[in-house]
Amino acid sequence: MTRLEYINMVRRLEDRMYRLAKQMLISADEASDAVQETFAKLWGKKEQMNHIENKDAYIMRSLRNYCLDRIKSKQADESRLNDHEFHVSGISYEARYETTEKVSIVMQLINSLPEKQRSIILLRDIEGYEFKEMAELLDMNENAIRTALSRTRKILRTELLKQYEYGLQRNQQYS
């Protein structure tokens, strides 16, 4: 891979990689670092890159693996939610708090999913990836992704209902 080919590849994929890293790591600084680290590692493997058929999928998978390693090494699942701020403008303090609480519950549920399910829901519903892109990135069949996504959404829906029904029953008990 020549320097020019590498630069063109970086320019083409940088925004897409940043969005994925930001979604996984939450922090903009960490996302930028992850993209830079991934590109640096890939430059070190530039000779091997010539033999890879789907470079985009390989690069995105490398970034995803790097982000997962960062999350695991920092045990960031709990701290990500505490550090993340949800900016909601034009609504009351109570509504803002309730929205933040709901998003926090959904993110906790997503973070509690097995890695494959978590990746699928984040890529499709948060990042907006197409099934074909997800299939390449996750090295899965499109139909398997559709099935896993459906099951994952059902799990999330069931868990959300449990939490809200529990809250309703508890509130009714005290009224």
C-alpha positions as CSV (number, residue, x, y, z in Angstrom):
1,M,0.0,0.0,0.0
2,T,1.5,3.3,-1.0
3,R,1.4,6.4,1.1
4,L,-1.2,8.1,-1.2
5,E,-3.5,5.0,-1.1
6,Y,-3.2,5.1,2.7
7,I,-4.0,8.8,2.9
8,N,-7.1,8.4,0.6
9,M,-8.3,5.5,2.7
10,V,-7.9,7.5,5.9
11,R,-9.9,10.4,4.5
12,R,-12.6,8.1,3.2
13,L,-13.1,6.2,6.5
14,E,-12.2,8.7,9.2
15,D,-15.7,10.1,9.9
16,R,-17.3,6.6,9.8
17,M,-14.7,5.3,12.2
18,Y,-15.0,8.2,14.5
19,R,-18.8,7.7,14.8
20,L,-18.4,4.1,15.7
21,A,-15.6,4.8,18.2
22,K,-17.6,7.6,19.8
23,Q,-20.7,5.4,20.1
24,M,-18.6,2.7,21.8
25,L,-16.4,4.8,24.0
26,I,-18.7,7.8,24.5
27,S,-15.8,10.3,25.0
28,A,-14.9,12.4,21.9
29,D,-11.3,12.4,23.0
30,E,-11.1,8.6,23.4
31,A,-12.9,8.2,20.1
32,S,-10.3,10.4,18.3
33,D,-7.5,8.5,20.0
34,A,-9.0,5.1,19.0
35,V,-9.2,6.2,15.3
36,Q,-5.6,7.4,15.4
37,E,-4.3,4.3,17.1
38,T,-6.1,2.1,14.6
39,F,-4.7,4.0,11.7
40,A,-1.2,3.9,13.2
41,K,-1.4,0.1,13.7
42,L,-2.7,-0.3,10.1
43,W,0.1,1.8,8.7
44,G,2.5,-0.6,10.5
45,K,0.8,-3.5,8.7
46,K,0.6,-1.7,5.3
47,E,2.3,-4.6,3.5
48,Q,-0.3,-7.1,4.8
49,M,-3.1,-4.7,3.8
50,N,-2.3,-5.5,0.1
51,H,-3.6,-9.0,0.6
52,I,-6.9,-8.1,2.3
53,E,-9.8,-8.2,0.0
54,N,-12.3,-6.0,1.9
55,K,-10.1,-3.4,3.5
56,D,-13.0,-1.3,4.8
57,A,-14.5,-4.2,6.8
58,Y,-11.1,-5.2,8.1
59,I,-10.4,-1.6,9.3
60,M,-13.8,-1.2,10.9
61,R,-13.4,-4.6,12.7
62,S,-9.9,-3.5,13.9
63,L,-11.3,-0.3,15.3
64,R,-14.2,-2.2,16.9
65,N,-11.8,-4.7,18.6
66,Y,-9.6,-1.8,19.8
67,C,-12.6,-0.1,21.3
68,L,-13.7,-3.3,23.0
69,D,-10.3,-3.8,24.4
70,R,-10.3,-0.2,25.8
71,I,-13.7,-0.8,27.4
72,K,-12.6,-4.0,29.0
73,S,-9.3,-2.7,30.2
74,K,-11.0,0.3,31.9
75,Q,-14.0,-1.6,33.1
76,A,-15.9,1.3,31.6
77,D,-19.4,-0.1,31.4
78,E,-20.5,1.6,34.6
79,S,-18.3,4.7,34.4
80,R,-19.4,5.5,30.8
81,L,-23.0,6.2,32.0
82,N,-21.8,8.4,34.9
83,D,-19.5,10.5,32.7
84,H,-21.9,10.8,29.8
85,E,-24.2,13.9,29.9
86,F,-27.4,14.0,27.9
87,H,-28.1,17.5,26.6
88,V,-31.7,18.3,26.3
89,S,-32.8,21.8,25.8
90,G,-36.1,23.6,26.1
91,I,-37.7,21.4,28.6
92,S,-38.3,21.6,32.4
93,Y,-35.8,20.3,34.9
94,E,-38.2,17.4,35.8
95,A,-38.7,16.4,32.2
96,R,-34.9,16.6,31.6
97,Y,-34.3,14.4,34.7
98,E,-36.9,11.9,33.5
99,T,-35.4,11.8,30.0
100,T,-31.9,11.3,31.4
101,E,-33.1,8.6,33.7
102,K,-34.9,6.7,30.8
103,V,-31.8,7.0,28.5
104,S,-29.6,5.8,31.4
105,I,-31.9,2.7,31.9
106,V,-31.8,1.9,28.2
107,M,-28.0,2.3,28.0
108,Q,-27.6,0.1,31.1
109,L,-29.8,-2.6,29.5
110,I,-27.8,-2.3,26.2
111,N,-24.5,-2.6,28.1
112,S,-25.7,-5.7,29.9
113,L,-26.3,-7.5,26.6
114,P,-23.8,-10.1,25.3
115,E,-21.1,-8.5,23.1
116,K,-22.6,-9.6,19.8
117,Q,-26.1,-8.4,20.6
118,R,-24.8,-5.1,21.9
119,S,-22.8,-4.6,18.8
120,I,-25.8,-5.3,16.5
121,I,-28.2,-3.0,18.3
122,L,-25.6,-0.1,18.5
123,L,-24.6,-0.5,14.8
124,R,-28.2,-0.7,13.5
125,D,-30.3,1.5,15.8
126,I,-27.8,4.0,17.0
127,E,-25.3,4.3,14.2
128,G,-27.8,3.5,11.4
129,Y,-25.6,1.0,9.5
130,E,-27.2,-1.0,6.7
131,F,-27.5,-4.8,7.1
132,K,-24.9,-5.4,4.4
133,E,-22.4,-3.2,6.1
134,M,-23.1,-4.9,9.4
135,A,-22.6,-8.3,7.8
136,E,-19.2,-7.4,6.6
137,L,-18.2,-5.7,9.8
138,L,-19.4,-8.5,12.1
139,D,-18.6,-11.3,9.7
140,M,-22.1,-12.6,9.9
141,N,-24.9,-13.5,7.5
142,E,-27.5,-10.7,6.9
143,N,-30.4,-12.9,7.9
144,A,-28.6,-13.9,11.2
145,I,-28.2,-10.2,11.9
146,R,-31.9,-9.5,11.3
147,T,-32.8,-12.4,13.6
148,A,-30.4,-11.3,16.3
149,L,-31.6,-7.7,16.1
150,S,-35.2,-8.8,16.4
151,R,-34.4,-11.0,19.4
152,T,-32.3,-8.2,21.0
153,R,-35.1,-5.6,20.6
154,K,-37.5,-8.1,22.2
155,I,-35.2,-8.6,25.1
156,L,-34.8,-4.9,25.6
157,R,-38.6,-4.3,25.4
158,T,-39.3,-7.0,27.9
159,E,-36.7,-5.7,30.4
160,L,-38.0,-2.1,30.0
161,L,-41.5,-3.3,30.7
162,K,-40.4,-5.1,33.8
163,Q,-38.7,-2.0,35.1
164,Y,-41.6,0.3,34.3
165,E,-44.2,-2.1,35.6
166,Y,-42.2,-2.5,38.8
167,G,-42.0,1.2,39.2
168,L,-45.8,1.5,38.6
169,Q,-46.6,-1.2,41.1
170,R,-44.3,0.3,43.7
171,N,-45.8,3.8,43.2
172,Q,-49.3,2.5,43.4
173,Q,-48.5,0.7,46.6
174,Y,-47.6,4.0,48.3
175,S,-50.5,6.1,47.1
